[in-house]
Amino acid sequence: MEALQILKFSFKHGERLNFTSGTTKEEEISIMEAVFADQMRVPEDINSFIDSLLLHVDDEDDDYEDVED
């Protein structure tokens, strides 16, 4: 309900939704490059990084055990 009220207020004050804002080719390339750079970044503490991955795998294993029961 709150979101609808905000939209209604915006429309009454001449503002329109722009679904293409931020979707130029250059902006999309910039976003993809930033995501890629972040994914390729080497962690400073590799052991902590590996531990965090192993903890994440253990959490997922717990979820599967719940489904099987």
N, CA, C, O and CB atoms as a CASP TS submission, in Angstrom:
PFRMAT TS
TARGET T0000
AUTHOR 0000-0000-0000
METHOD Language model
MODEL 1
PARENT N/A
ATOM      1  N   MET     1       0.819  -1.188   0.000  1.00  0.00           N
ATOM      2  CA  MET     1       0.000   0.000   0.000  1.00  0.00           C
ATOM      3  C   MET     1       0.873   1.267   0.000  1.00  0.00           C
ATOM      4  O   MET     1       0.581   2.248  -0.684  1.00  0.00           O
ATOM      5  CB  MET     1      -0.937  -0.010   1.209  1.00  0.00           C
ATOM      6  N   GLU     2       1.946   1.209   0.787  1.00  0.00           N
ATOM      7  CA  GLU     2       2.834   2.366   0.876  1.00  0.00           C
ATOM      8  C   GLU     2       3.466   2.673  -0.477  1.00  0.00           C
ATOM      9  O   GLU     2       3.573   3.837  -0.866  1.00  0.00           O
ATOM     10  CB  GLU     2       3.926   2.123   1.925  1.00  0.00           C
ATOM     11  N   ALA     3       3.886   1.630  -1.195  1.00  0.00           N
ATOM     12  CA  ALA     3       4.504   1.825  -2.505  1.00  0.00           C
ATOM     13  C   ALA     3       3.523   2.468  -3.476  1.00  0.00           C
ATOM     14  O   ALA     3       3.907   3.320  -4.277  1.00  0.00           O
ATOM     15  CB  ALA     3       5.004   0.490  -3.067  1.00  0.00           C
ATOM     16  N   LEU     4       2.273   2.067  -3.408  1.00  0.00           N
ATOM     17  CA  LEU     4       1.266   2.661  -4.284  1.00  0.00           C
ATOM     18  C   LEU     4       1.062   4.140  -3.967  1.00  0.00           C
ATOM     19  O   LEU     4       0.885   4.951  -4.877  1.00  0.00           O
ATOM     20  CB  LEU     4      -0.060   1.908  -4.156  1.00  0.00           C
ATOM     21  N   GLN     5       1.086   4.488  -2.705  1.00  0.00           N
ATOM     22  CA  GLN     5       0.936   5.887  -2.314  1.00  0.00           C
ATOM     23  C   GLN     5       2.113   6.726  -2.824  1.00  0.00           C
ATOM     24  O   GLN     5       1.930   7.866  -3.252  1.00  0.00           O
ATOM     25  CB  GLN     5       0.820   6.004  -0.784  1.00  0.00           C
ATOM     26  N   ILE     6       3.302   6.163  -2.776  1.00  0.00           N
ATOM     27  CA  ILE     6       4.488   6.875  -3.271  1.00  0.00           C
ATOM     28  C   ILE     6       4.378   7.087  -4.773  1.00  0.00           C
ATOM     29  O   ILE     6       4.677   8.171  -5.272  1.00  0.00           O
ATOM     30  CB  ILE     6       5.783   6.095  -2.931  1.00  0.00           C
ATOM     31  N   LEU     7       3.943   6.043  -5.507  1.00  0.00           N
ATOM     32  CA  LEU     7       3.750   6.176  -6.949  1.00  0.00           C
ATOM     33  C   LEU     7       2.706   7.238  -7.272  1.00  0.00           C
ATOM     34  O   LEU     7       2.904   8.068  -8.159  1.00  0.00           O
ATOM     35  CB  LEU     7       3.337   4.835  -7.556  1.00  0.00           C
ATOM     36  N   LYS     8       1.610   7.204  -6.553  1.00  0.00           N
ATOM     37  CA  LYS     8       0.530   8.170  -6.767  1.00  0.00           C
ATOM     38  C   LYS     8       1.042   9.599  -6.538  1.00  0.00           C
ATOM     39  O   LYS     8       0.752  10.494  -7.331  1.00  0.00           O
ATOM     40  CB  LYS     8      -0.667   7.866  -5.826  1.00  0.00           C
ATOM     41  N   PHE     9       1.790   9.810  -5.473  1.00  0.00           N
ATOM     42  CA  PHE     9       2.352  11.120  -5.172  1.00  0.00           C
ATOM     43  C   PHE     9       3.280  11.576  -6.293  1.00  0.00           C
ATOM     44  O   PHE     9       3.240  12.730  -6.720  1.00  0.00           O
ATOM     45  CB  PHE     9       3.105  11.088  -3.834  1.00  0.00           C
ATOM     46  N   SER    10       4.125  10.639  -6.770  1.00  0.00           N
ATOM     47  CA  SER    10       5.066  10.969  -7.840  1.00  0.00           C
ATOM     48  C   SER    10       4.343  11.368  -9.111  1.00  0.00           C
ATOM     49  O   SER    10       4.715  12.348  -9.756  1.00  0.00           O
ATOM     50  CB  SER    10       5.988   9.793  -8.119  1.00  0.00           C
ATOM     51  N   PHE    11       3.313  10.620  -9.478  1.00  0.00           N
ATOM     52  CA  PHE    11       2.554  10.929 -10.692  1.00  0.00           C
ATOM     53  C   PHE    11       1.873  12.287 -10.595  1.00  0.00           C
ATOM     54  O   PHE    11       1.836  13.040 -11.568  1.00  0.00           O
ATOM     55  CB  PHE    11       1.513   9.846 -10.956  1.00  0.00           C
ATOM     56  N   LYS    12       1.338  12.596  -9.427  1.00  0.00           N
ATOM     57  CA  LYS    12       0.662  13.880  -9.251  1.00  0.00           C
ATOM     58  C   LYS    12       1.627  15.056  -9.357  1.00  0.00           C
ATOM     59  O   LYS    12       1.216  16.167  -9.692  1.00  0.00           O
ATOM     60  CB  LYS    12      -0.045  13.917  -7.910  1.00  0.00           C
ATOM     61  N   HIS    13       2.888  14.822  -9.076  1.00  0.00           N
ATOM     62  CA  HIS    13       3.879  15.888  -9.126  1.00  0.00           C
ATOM     63  C   HIS    13       4.705  15.853 -10.417  1.00  0.00           C
ATOM     64  O   HIS    13       5.785  16.439 -10.483  1.00  0.00           O
ATOM     65  CB  HIS    13       4.799  15.789  -7.924  1.00  0.00           C
ATOM     66  N   GLY    14       4.195  15.169 -11.431  1.00  0.00           N
ATOM     67  CA  GLY    14       4.802  15.198 -12.753  1.00  0.00           C
ATOM     68  C   GLY    14       5.987  14.280 -12.963  1.00  0.00           C
ATOM     69  O   GLY    14       6.627  14.336 -14.013  1.00  0.00           O
ATOM     70  N   GLU    15       6.292  13.446 -12.004  1.00  0.00           N
ATOM     71  CA  GLU    15       7.397  12.517 -12.171  1.00  0.00           C
ATOM     72  C   GLU    15       6.873  11.223 -12.776  1.00  0.00           C
ATOM     73  O   GLU    15       5.796  10.752 -12.412  1.00  0.00           O
ATOM     74  CB  GLU    15       8.108  12.249 -10.822  1.00  0.00           C
ATOM     75  N   ARG    16       7.628  10.658 -13.687  1.00  0.00           N
ATOM     76  CA  ARG    16       7.237   9.416 -14.342  1.00  0.00           C
ATOM     77  C   ARG    16       8.300   8.351 -14.110  1.00  0.00           C
ATOM     78  O   ARG    16       9.467   8.658 -13.864  1.00  0.00           O
ATOM     79  CB  ARG    16       7.014   9.640 -15.852  1.00  0.00           C
ATOM     80  N   LEU    17       7.880   7.103 -14.193  1.00  0.00           N
ATOM     81  CA  LEU    17       8.823   5.996 -14.076  1.00  0.00           C
ATOM     82  C   LEU    17       9.635   5.894 -15.355  1.00  0.00           C
ATOM     83  O   LEU    17       9.103   6.044 -16.455  1.00  0.00           O
ATOM     84  CB  LEU    17       8.088   4.664 -13.784  1.00  0.00           C
ATOM     85  N   ASN    18      10.918   5.639 -15.203  1.00  0.00           N
ATOM     86  CA  ASN    18      11.786   5.469 -16.359  1.00  0.00           C
ATOM     87  C   ASN    18      12.491   4.126 -16.216  1.00  0.00           C
ATOM     88  O   ASN    18      13.478   4.004 -15.491  1.00  0.00           O
ATOM     89  CB  ASN    18      12.816   6.645 -16.483  1.00  0.00           C
ATOM     90  N   PHE    19      11.970   3.117 -16.922  1.00  0.00           N
ATOM     91  CA  PHE    19      12.523   1.782 -16.807  1.00  0.00           C
ATOM     92  C   PHE    19      13.809   1.606 -17.604  1.00  0.00           C
ATOM     93  O   PHE    19      14.484   0.585 -17.467  1.00  0.00           O
ATOM     94  CB  PHE    19      11.509   0.776 -17.255  1.00  0.00           C
ATOM     95  N   THR    20      14.155   2.578 -18.428  1.00  0.00           N
ATOM     96  CA  THR    20      15.374   2.468 -19.218  1.00  0.00           C
ATOM     97  C   THR    20      16.522   3.293 -18.638  1.00  0.00           C
ATOM     98  O   THR    20      17.605   3.343 -19.219  1.00  0.00           O
ATOM     99  CB  THR    20      15.103   2.900 -20.639  1.00  0.00           C
ATOM    100  N   SER    21      16.294   3.924 -17.524  1.00  0.00           N
ATOM    101  CA  SER    21      17.343   4.703 -16.882  1.00  0.00           C
ATOM    102  C   SER    21      18.482   3.787 -16.453  1.00  0.00           C
ATOM    103  O   SER    21      18.253   2.774 -15.792  1.00  0.00           O
ATOM    104  CB  SER    21      16.786   5.477 -15.673  1.00  0.00           C
ATOM    105  N   GLY    22      19.693   4.137 -16.824  1.00  0.00           N
ATOM    106  CA  GLY    22      20.857   3.339 -16.447  1.00  0.00           C
ATOM    107  C   GLY    22      21.080   2.117 -17.320  1.00  0.00           C
ATOM    108  O   GLY    22      21.807   1.201 -16.936  1.00  0.00           O
ATOM    109  N   THR    23      20.454   2.097 -18.500  1.00  0.00           N
ATOM    110  CA  THR    23      20.589   0.912 -19.349  1.00  0.00           C
ATOM    111  C   THR    23      21.287   1.212 -20.674  1.00  0.00           C
ATOM    112  O   THR    23      21.106   0.489 -21.654  1.00  0.00           O
ATOM    113  CB  THR    23      19.227   0.318 -19.621  1.00  0.00           C
ATOM    114  N   THR    24      22.078   2.268 -20.698  1.00  0.00           N
ATOM    115  CA  THR    24      22.826   2.508 -21.925  1.00  0.00           C
ATOM    116  C   THR    24      23.903   1.439 -22.048  1.00  0.00           C
ATOM    117  O   THR    24      24.272   0.805 -21.059  1.00  0.00           O
ATOM    118  CB  THR    24      23.451   3.938 -21.938  1.00  0.00           C
ATOM    119  N   LYS    25      24.392   1.246 -23.233  1.00  0.00           N
ATOM    120  CA  LYS    25      25.413   0.218 -23.471  1.00  0.00           C
ATOM    121  C   LYS    25      26.638   0.466 -22.592  1.00  0.00           C
ATOM    122  O   LYS    25      27.191  -0.470 -22.015  1.00  0.00           O
ATOM    123  CB  LYS    25      25.823   0.193 -24.963  1.00  0.00           C
ATOM    124  N   GLU    26      27.057   1.717 -22.492  1.00  0.00           N
ATOM    125  CA  GLU    26      28.237   2.054 -21.701  1.00  0.00           C
ATOM    126  C   GLU    26      28.015   1.756 -20.216  1.00  0.00           C
ATOM    127  O   GLU    26      28.912   1.248 -19.544  1.00  0.00           O
ATOM    128  CB  GLU    26      28.599   3.530 -21.893  1.00  0.00           C
ATOM    129  N   GLU    27      26.823   2.071 -19.705  1.00  0.00           N
ATOM    130  CA  GLU    27      26.531   1.823 -18.293  1.00  0.00           C
ATOM    131  C   GLU    27      26.493   0.325 -17.993  1.00  0.00           C
ATOM    132  O   GLU    27      26.994  -0.117 -16.959  1.00  0.00           O
ATOM    133  CB  GLU    27      25.196   2.473 -17.903  1.00  0.00           C
ATOM    134  N   GLU    28      25.904  -0.446 -18.889  1.00  0.00           N
ATOM    135  CA  GLU    28      25.843  -1.887 -18.680  1.00  0.00           C
ATOM    136  C   GLU    28      27.231  -2.513 -18.733  1.00  0.00           C
ATOM    137  O   GLU    28      27.540  -3.405 -17.943  1.00  0.00           O
ATOM    138  CB  GLU    28      24.936  -2.534 -19.721  1.00  0.00           C
ATOM    139  N   ILE    29      28.067  -2.055 -19.654  1.00  0.00           N
ATOM    140  CA  ILE    29      29.439  -2.563 -19.744  1.00  0.00           C
ATOM    141  C   ILE    29      30.208  -2.223 -18.481  1.00  0.00           C
ATOM    142  O   ILE    29      30.952  -3.054 -17.960  1.00  0.00           O
ATOM    143  CB  ILE    29      30.159  -1.985 -20.977  1.00  0.00           C
ATOM    144  N   SER    30      30.032  -1.015 -17.991  1.00  0.00           N
ATOM    145  CA  SER    30      30.708  -0.589 -16.765  1.00  0.00           C
ATOM    146  C   SER    30      30.307  -1.467 -15.585  1.00  0.00           C
ATOM    147  O   SER    30      31.158  -1.855 -14.785  1.00  0.00           O
ATOM    148  CB  SER    30      30.389   0.878 -16.459  1.00  0.00           C
ATOM    149  N   ILE    31      29.027  -1.782 -15.472  1.00  0.00           N
ATOM    150  CA  ILE    31      28.544  -2.635 -14.381  1.00  0.00           C
ATOM    151  C   ILE    31      29.127  -4.040 -14.510  1.00  0.00           C
ATOM    152  O   ILE    31      29.581  -4.618 -13.522  1.00  0.00           O
ATOM    153  CB  ILE    31      26.997  -2.695 -14.378  1.00  0.00           C
ATOM    154  N   MET    32      29.116  -4.592 -15.731  1.00  0.00           N
ATOM    155  CA  MET    32      29.656  -5.941 -15.938  1.00  0.00           C
ATOM    156  C   MET    32      31.150  -5.993 -15.657  1.00  0.00           C
ATOM    157  O   MET    32      31.636  -6.973 -15.093  1.00  0.00           O
ATOM    158  CB  MET    32      29.382  -6.409 -17.366  1.00  0.00           C
ATOM    159  N   GLU    33      31.887  -4.952 -16.040  1.00  0.00           N
ATOM    160  CA  GLU    33      33.325  -4.913 -15.759  1.00  0.00           C
ATOM    161  C   GLU    33      33.589  -4.865 -14.263  1.00  0.00           C
ATOM    162  O   GLU    33      34.518  -5.508 -13.775  1.00  0.00           O
ATOM    163  CB  GLU    33      33.972  -3.707 -16.442  1.00  0.00           C
ATOM    164  N   ALA    34      32.777  -4.104 -13.527  1.00  0.00           N
ATOM    165  CA  ALA    34      32.949  -4.008 -12.079  1.00  0.00           C
ATOM    166  C   ALA    34      32.667  -5.349 -11.413  1.00  0.00           C
ATOM    167  O   ALA    34      33.390  -5.749 -10.501  1.00  0.00           O
ATOM    168  CB  ALA    34      32.030  -2.923 -11.497  1.00  0.00           C
ATOM    169  N   VAL    35      31.634  -6.042 -11.854  1.00  0.00           N
ATOM    170  CA  VAL    35      31.308  -7.354 -11.292  1.00  0.00           C
ATOM    171  C   VAL    35      32.427  -8.342 -11.596  1.00  0.00           C
ATOM    172  O   VAL    35      32.845  -9.096 -10.717  1.00  0.00           O
ATOM    173  CB  VAL    35      29.962  -7.873 -11.853  1.00  0.00           C
ATOM    174  N   PHE    36      32.911  -8.344 -12.823  1.00  0.00           N
ATOM    175  CA  PHE    36      33.996  -9.248 -13.217  1.00  0.00           C
ATOM    176  C   PHE    36      35.254  -8.962 -12.406  1.00  0.00           C
ATOM    177  O   PHE    36      35.910  -9.888 -11.929  1.00  0.00           O
ATOM    178  CB  PHE    36      34.294  -9.115 -14.723  1.00  0.00           C
ATOM    179  N   ALA    37      35.591  -7.694 -12.249  1.00  0.00           N
ATOM    180  CA  ALA    37      36.789  -7.321 -11.490  1.00  0.00           C
ATOM    181  C   ALA    37      36.675  -7.789 -10.046  1.00  0.00           C
ATOM    182  O   ALA    37      37.654  -8.248  -9.458  1.00  0.00           O
ATOM    183  CB  ALA    37      37.010  -5.797 -11.538  1.00  0.00           C
ATOM    184  N   ASP    38      35.484  -7.674  -9.478  1.00  0.00           N
ATOM    185  CA  ASP    38      35.274  -8.111  -8.101  1.00  0.00           C
ATOM    186  C   ASP    38      35.403  -9.630  -7.990  1.00  0.00           C
ATOM    187  O   ASP    38      35.969 -10.138  -7.022  1.00  0.00           O
ATOM    188  CB  ASP    38      33.894  -7.654  -7.598  1.00  0.00           C
ATOM    189  N   GLN    39      34.880 -10.348  -8.974  1.00  0.00           N
ATOM    190  CA  GLN    39      34.967 -11.808  -8.944  1.00  0.00           C
ATOM    191  C   GLN    39      36.393 -12.299  -9.130  1.00  0.00           C
ATOM    192  O   GLN    39      36.757 -13.347  -8.596  1.00  0.00           O
ATOM    193  CB  GLN    39      34.077 -12.407 -10.015  1.00  0.00           C
ATOM    194  N   MET    40      37.198 -11.571  -9.868  1.00  0.00           N
ATOM    195  CA  MET    40      38.563 -11.997 -10.154  1.00  0.00           C
ATOM    196  C   MET    40      39.567 -11.520  -9.101  1.00  0.00           C
ATOM    197  O   MET    40      40.745 -11.875  -9.154  1.00  0.00           O
ATOM    198  CB  MET    40      38.977 -11.493 -11.514  1.00  0.00           C
ATOM    199  N   ARG    41      39.100 -10.724  -8.158  1.00  0.00           N
ATOM    200  CA  ARG    41      39.975 -10.192  -7.119  1.00  0.00           C
ATOM    201  C   ARG    41      40.481 -11.326  -6.232  1.00  0.00           C
ATOM    202  O   ARG    41      39.704 -12.179  -5.804  1.00  0.00           O
ATOM    203  CB  ARG    41      39.237  -9.131  -6.273  1.00  0.00           C
ATOM    204  N   VAL    42      41.773 -11.332  -5.961  1.00  0.00           N
ATOM    205  CA  VAL    42      42.382 -12.344  -5.103  1.00  0.00           C
ATOM    206  C   VAL    42      42.261 -11.876  -3.661  1.00  0.00           C
ATOM    207  O   VAL    42      42.679 -10.765  -3.335  1.00  0.00           O
ATOM    208  CB  VAL    42      43.877 -12.601  -5.491  1.00  0.00           C
ATOM    209  N   PRO    43      41.695 -12.713  -2.792  1.00  0.00           N
ATOM    210  CA  PRO    43      41.548 -12.318  -1.381  1.00  0.00           C
ATOM    211  C   PRO    43      42.916 -12.121  -0.726  1.00  0.00           C
ATOM    212  O   PRO    43      43.878 -12.815  -1.058  1.00  0.00           O
ATOM    213  CB  PRO    43      40.736 -13.381  -0.603  1.00  0.00           C
ATOM    214  N   GLU    44      42.992 -11.184   0.194  1.00  0.00           N
ATOM    215  CA  GLU    44      44.254 -10.932   0.901  1.00  0.00           C
ATOM    216  C   GLU    44      44.608 -12.107   1.809  1.00  0.00           C
ATOM    217  O   GLU    44      45.769 -12.509   1.883  1.00  0.00           O
ATOM    218  CB  GLU    44      44.163  -9.632   1.727  1.00  0.00           C
ATOM    219  N   ASP    45      43.619 -12.651   2.493  1.00  0.00           N
ATOM    220  CA  ASP    45      43.863 -13.787   3.390  1.00  0.00           C
ATOM    221  C   ASP    45      43.195 -15.017   2.779  1.00  0.00           C
ATOM    222  O   ASP    45      42.012 -15.271   3.007  1.00  0.00           O
ATOM    223  CB  ASP    45      43.315 -13.506   4.847  1.00  0.00           C
ATOM    224  N   ILE    46      43.953 -15.763   2.016  1.00  0.00           N
ATOM    225  CA  ILE    46      43.415 -16.896   1.270  1.00  0.00           C
ATOM    226  C   ILE    46      42.852 -17.972   2.190  1.00  0.00           C
ATOM    227  O   ILE    46      41.868 -18.623   1.838  1.00  0.00           O
ATOM    228  CB  ILE    46      44.489 -17.492   0.383  1.00  0.00           C
ATOM    229  N   ASN    47      43.455 -18.174   3.365  1.00  0.00           N
ATOM    230  CA  ASN    47      42.961 -19.198   4.293  1.00  0.00           C
ATOM    231  C   ASN    47      41.580 -18.854   4.833  1.00  0.00           C
ATOM    232  O   ASN    47      40.721 -19.729   4.940  1.00  0.00           O
ATOM    233  CB  ASN    47      43.935 -19.374   5.451  1.00  0.00           C
ATOM    234  N   SER    48      41.362 -17.606   5.169  1.00  0.00           N
ATOM    235  CA  SER    48      40.042 -17.180   5.639  1.00  0.00           C
ATOM    236  C   SER    48      39.008 -17.322   4.531  1.00  0.00           C
ATOM    237  O   SER    48      37.865 -17.704   4.783  1.00  0.00           O
ATOM    238  CB  SER    48      40.087 -15.725   6.139  1.00  0.00           C
ATOM    239  N   PHE    49      39.412 -17.014   3.312  1.00  0.00           N
ATOM    240  CA  PHE    49      38.519 -17.148   2.172  1.00  0.00           C
ATOM    241  C   PHE    49      38.109 -18.607   1.978  1.00  0.00           C
ATOM    242  O   PHE    49      36.931 -18.900   1.768  1.00  0.00           O
ATOM    243  CB  PHE    49      39.187 -16.608   0.901  1.00  0.00           C
ATOM    244  N   ILE    50      39.071 -19.516   2.049  1.00  0.00           N
ATOM    245  CA  ILE    50      38.770 -20.937   1.898  1.00  0.00           C
ATOM    246  C   ILE    50      37.858 -21.409   3.029  1.00  0.00           C
ATOM    247  O   ILE    50      36.919 -22.168   2.792  1.00  0.00           O
ATOM    248  CB  ILE    50      40.071 -21.768   1.874  1.00  0.00           C
ATOM    249  N   ASP    51      38.129 -20.965   4.249  1.00  0.00           N
ATOM    250  CA  ASP    51      37.271 -21.325   5.382  1.00  0.00           C
ATOM    251  C   ASP    51      35.844 -20.841   5.173  1.00  0.00           C
ATOM    252  O   ASP    51      34.893 -21.560   5.480  1.00  0.00           O
ATOM    253  CB  ASP    51      37.831 -20.744   6.680  1.00  0.00           C
ATOM    254  N   SER    52      35.690 -19.637   4.657  1.00  0.00           N
ATOM    255  CA  SER    52      34.346 -19.111   4.440  1.00  0.00           C
ATOM    256  C   SER    52      33.608 -19.921   3.374  1.00  0.00           C
ATOM    257  O   SER    52      32.398 -20.124   3.474  1.00  0.00           O
ATOM    258  CB  SER    52      34.410 -17.632   4.033  1.00  0.00           C
ATOM    259  N   LEU    53      34.335 -20.384   2.354  1.00  0.00           N
ATOM    260  CA  LEU    53      33.709 -21.232   1.338  1.00  0.00           C
ATOM    261  C   LEU    53      33.284 -22.570   1.931  1.00  0.00           C
ATOM    262  O   LEU    53      32.204 -23.073   1.624  1.00  0.00           O
ATOM    263  CB  LEU    53      34.666 -21.458   0.162  1.00  0.00           C
ATOM    264  N   LEU    54      34.121 -23.138   2.769  1.00  0.00           N
ATOM    265  CA  LEU    54      33.794 -24.419   3.385  1.00  0.00           C
ATOM    266  C   LEU    54      32.610 -24.289   4.331  1.00  0.00           C
ATOM    267  O   LEU    54      31.772 -25.188   4.402  1.00  0.00           O
ATOM    268  CB  LEU    54      35.001 -24.973   4.133  1.00  0.00           C
ATOM    269  N   LEU    55      32.532 -23.184   5.056  1.00  0.00           N
ATOM    270  CA  LEU    55      31.388 -22.956   5.938  1.00  0.00           C
ATOM    271  C   LEU    55      30.107 -22.840   5.121  1.00  0.00           C
ATOM    272  O   LEU    55      29.060 -23.346   5.524  1.00  0.00           O
ATOM    273  CB  LEU    55      31.599 -21.687   6.788  1.00  0.00           C
ATOM    274  N   HIS    56      30.191 -22.176   3.979  1.00  0.00           N
ATOM    275  CA  HIS    56      29.022 -22.018   3.118  1.00  0.00           C
ATOM    276  C   HIS    56      28.558 -23.373   2.591  1.00  0.00           C
ATOM    277  O   HIS    56      27.355 -23.621   2.517  1.00  0.00           O
ATOM    278  CB  HIS    56      29.337 -21.071   1.949  1.00  0.00           C
ATOM    279  N   VAL    57      29.479 -24.244   2.229  1.00  0.00           N
ATOM    280  CA  VAL    57      29.138 -25.584   1.740  1.00  0.00           C
ATOM    281  C   VAL    57      28.483 -26.383   2.855  1.00  0.00           C
ATOM    282  O   VAL    57      27.511 -27.100   2.613  1.00  0.00           O
ATOM    283  CB  VAL    57      30.396 -26.322   1.213  1.00  0.00           C
ATOM    284  N   ASP    58      29.002 -26.271   4.076  1.00  0.00           N
ATOM    285  CA  ASP    58      28.401 -26.978   5.210  1.00  0.00           C
ATOM    286  C   ASP    58      26.969 -26.521   5.447  1.00  0.00           C
ATOM    287  O   ASP    58      26.103 -27.342   5.749  1.00  0.00           O
ATOM    288  CB  ASP    58      29.234 -26.765   6.476  1.00  0.00           C
ATOM    289  N   ASP    59      26.707 -25.229   5.317  1.00  0.00           N
ATOM    290  CA  ASP    59      25.354 -24.699   5.488  1.00  0.00           C
ATOM    291  C   ASP    59      24.410 -25.281   4.444  1.00  0.00           C
ATOM    292  O   ASP    59      23.269 -25.624   4.754  1.00  0.00           O
ATOM    293  CB  ASP    59      25.359 -23.165   5.398  1.00  0.00           C
ATOM    294  N   GLU    60      24.889 -25.395   3.201  1.00  0.00           N
ATOM    295  CA  GLU    60      24.061 -25.953   2.138  1.00  0.00           C
ATOM    296  C   GLU    60      23.784 -27.426   2.392  1.00  0.00           C
ATOM    297  O   GLU    60      22.686 -27.901   2.105  1.00  0.00           O
ATOM    298  CB  GLU    60      24.736 -25.768   0.777  1.00  0.00           C
ATOM    299  N   ASP    61      24.755 -28.157   2.924  1.00  0.00           N
ATOM    300  CA  ASP    61      24.552 -29.574   3.239  1.00  0.00           C
ATOM    301  C   ASP    61      23.463 -29.736   4.283  1.00  0.00           C
ATOM    302  O   ASP    61      22.667 -30.672   4.203  1.00  0.00           O
ATOM    303  CB  ASP    61      25.858 -30.215   3.734  1.00  0.00           C
ATOM    304  N   ASP    62      23.412 -28.837   5.266  1.00  0.00           N
ATOM    305  CA  ASP    62      22.371 -28.890   6.288  1.00  0.00           C
ATOM    306  C   ASP    62      20.995 -28.712   5.663  1.00  0.00           C
ATOM    307  O   ASP    62      20.037 -29.367   6.071  1.00  0.00           O
ATOM    308  CB  ASP    62      22.609 -27.818   7.357  1.00  0.00           C
ATOM    309  N   ASP    63      20.894 -27.828   4.671  1.00  0.00           N
ATOM    310  CA  ASP    63      19.619 -27.605   4.005  1.00  0.00           C
ATOM    311  C   ASP    63      19.150 -28.869   3.293  1.00  0.00           C
ATOM    312  O   ASP    63      17.963 -29.192   3.317  1.00  0.00           O
ATOM    313  CB  ASP    63      19.731 -26.449   3.011  1.00  0.00           C
ATOM    314  N   TYR    64      20.082 -29.588   2.658  1.00  0.00           N
ATOM    315  CA  TYR    64      19.702 -30.805   1.949  1.00  0.00           C
ATOM    316  C   TYR    64      19.265 -31.896   2.915  1.00  0.00           C
ATOM    317  O   TYR    64      18.369 -32.679   2.601  1.00  0.00           O
ATOM    318  CB  TYR    64      20.859 -31.301   1.092  1.00  0.00           C
ATOM    319  N   GLU    65      19.886 -31.955   4.079  1.00  0.00           N
ATOM    320  CA  GLU    65      19.489 -32.967   5.072  1.00  0.00           C
ATOM    321  C   GLU    65      18.061 -32.743   5.517  1.00  0.00           C
ATOM    322  O   GLU    65      17.326 -33.708   5.727  1.00  0.00           O
ATOM    323  CB  GLU    65      20.429 -32.939   6.290  1.00  0.00           C
ATOM    324  N   ASP    66      17.643 -31.475   5.670  1.00  0.00           N
ATOM    325  CA  ASP    66      16.288 -31.167   6.070  1.00  0.00           C
ATOM    326  C   ASP    66      15.289 -31.643   5.017  1.00  0.00           C
ATOM    327  O   ASP    66      14.205 -32.113   5.361  1.00  0.00           O
ATOM    328  CB  ASP    66      16.137 -29.671   6.311  1.00  0.00           C
ATOM    329  N   VAL    67      15.643 -31.528   3.755  1.00  0.00           N
ATOM    330  CA  VAL    67      14.747 -31.912   2.663  1.00  0.00           C
ATOM    331  C   VAL    67      14.595 -33.425   2.619  1.00  0.00           C
ATOM    332  O   VAL    67      13.504 -33.931   2.359  1.00  0.00           O
ATOM    333  CB  VAL    67      15.274 -31.387   1.311  1.00  0.00           C
ATOM    334  N   GLU    68      15.674 -34.147   2.871  1.00  0.00           N
ATOM    335  CA  GLU    68      15.643 -35.604   2.790  1.00  0.00           C
ATOM    336  C   GLU    68      14.837 -36.235   3.911  1.00  0.00           C
ATOM    337  O   GLU    68      14.270 -37.311   3.720  1.00  0.00           O
ATOM    338  CB  GLU    68      17.042 -36.148   2.811  1.00  0.00           C
ATOM    339  N   ASP    69      14.769 -35.595   5.086  1.00  0.00           N
ATOM    340  CA  ASP    69      14.060 -36.194   6.238  1.00  0.00           C
ATOM    341  C   ASP    69      12.585 -36.259   6.032  1.00  0.00           C
ATOM    342  O   ASP    69      11.860 -36.734   6.906  1.00  0.00           O
ATOM    343  CB  ASP    69      14.340 -35.426   7.491  1.00  0.00           C
TER
END
